[in-house]
Amino acid sequence: MPPSRPIRPHRANPDTSHWYRWRGYTFRWLMFGGITGLFQPIVDDPEHYALQRLYQVLFGLFFGALCAVVFTLAENTFNRPRVNWKSWSILLATWLTVKLVFVSVMAAAS
């Protein structure tokens, strides 16, 4: 039995800005960054465990926020029709790029 209303595929409106759906992307990236920051091992100075854990979570949230900005701009620029494989490719490229920048900055600061 066909549906009473035709079901349209999920597609972004071509007139939307670069910040279309940024809230959902930001929430997901912040959750990812916070959770991965929470589960990082503590290797230095176990006496200040709580402070180090706080720094790791905040660093993870900052990483997630930066990933959210990069992913939102890339997704809304290069993948307007929301093709699934392109979304996953952009997601992986975003994570790798931001991680590379973070590691490079940390190495340069040390």
URFENTA-V600239 format. One record per residue. N is the residue number from 1. SS is DSSP state (~ for helix, > for strand, _ for the rest). NEAR is the number of other C-alpha atoms within 8 Angstrom. Layout:
((N/SS/NEAR) (N/SS/NEAR))
//
This chain:
((1/_/2) (2/_/3) (3/_/6) (4/_/4) (5/_/4) (6/_/5) (7/_/5) (8/_/4) (9/_/4) (10/_/5) (11/_/7) (12/_/8) (13/_/6) (14/_/5) (15/_/4) (16/_/8) (17/_/6) (18/_/8) (19/_/9) (20/_/8) (21/_/7) (22/~/10) (23/~/6) (24/~/7) (25/~/11) (26/~/12) (27/~/8) (28/~/8) (29/~/12) (30/~/15) (31/~/10) (32/~/9) (33/~/14) (34/~/13) (35/~/10) (36/~/10) (37/~/13) (38/~/10) (39/_/6) (40/_/7) (41/_/4) (42/_/9) (43/_/5) (44/_/4) (45/_/7) (46/~/7) (47/~/4) (48/~/7) (49/~/9) (50/~/6) (51/~/7) (52/~/9) (53/~/10) (54/~/8) (55/~/8) (56/~/11) (57/~/14) (58/~/10) (59/~/9) (60/~/15) (61/~/13) (62/~/10) (63/~/12) (64/~/15) (65/~/11) (66/~/9) (67/~/12) (68/~/13) (69/~/10) (70/~/9) (71/~/12) (72/~/14) (73/~/10) (74/~/10) (75/~/12) (76/~/12) (77/~/8) (78/~/6) (79/_/11) (80/_/11) (81/_/6) (82/_/11) (83/_/7) (84/~/6) (85/~/6) (86/~/9) (87/~/11) (88/~/8) (89/~/8) (90/~/11) (91/~/9) (92/~/8) (93/~/8) (94/~/11) (95/~/9) (96/~/8) (97/~/8) (98/~/11) (99/~/8) (100/~/8) (101/~/8) (102/~/9) (103/~/8) (104/~/8) (105/~/8) (106/~/8) (107/~/7) (108/~/6) (109/~/5) (110/_/4))
//
